[in-house]
Amino acid sequence: MSSVHAHEFINLIGQQTEPKAIAQLSQLATEAFGADARFHTCHSEDQTADQILAFLQKMDKIVVDGEGFVLNRGNVCNH
């Protein structure tokens, strides 16, 4: 099983035109990367979609906007 860098998921979230609930973002990851996909960052590896979403929230990469979450474009690294 290959690992997807979180930046790929972040880019996908950034393409969304409306805020999404966490469950919707998790489903988006499943549709794009597969149900068994694992994610990694510079600091972690072997994360599920739900785990990487929790990490993105903690790091303020995704933030609440109304009823859902959106990408915090000002807090996305470009490495």
Residue pairs with C-beta under 8 A, 6 or more apart in sequence:
1 36
1 37
1 38
2 38
3 38
3 39
3 40
3 45
3 46
4 33
4 37
4 38
4 39
4 40
5 39
5 40
5 41
6 39
6 40
6 41
6 47
6 52
6 55
6 56
8 33
9 29
9 32
9 33
9 39
9 49
9 52
9 56
10 56
10 61
10 71
10 76
12 28
12 29
12 32
13 20
13 25
13 28
13 56
13 62
13 69
13 70
13 71
14 71
14 73
14 76
16 28
16 70
16 71
18 68
19 64
19 65
19 66
19 67
19 68
19 69
19 70
20 28
20 68
20 69
20 70
21 67
21 68
21 69
22 50
22 53
22 69
24 68
25 49
25 53
25 62
25 69
26 49
26 50
26 53
29 37
29 39
29 49
29 52
29 53
30 37
30 49
33 49
37 49
38 45
38 46
38 47
38 48
39 47
39 48
39 49
39 51
39 52
40 46
40 47
41 47
41 52
41 55
42 79
44 55
47 55
53 62
55 61
56 62
57 63
57 69
59 75
60 72
60 75
61 71
61 72
61 75
61 76
62 69
62 70
62 71
62 72
63 69
63 70
63 72
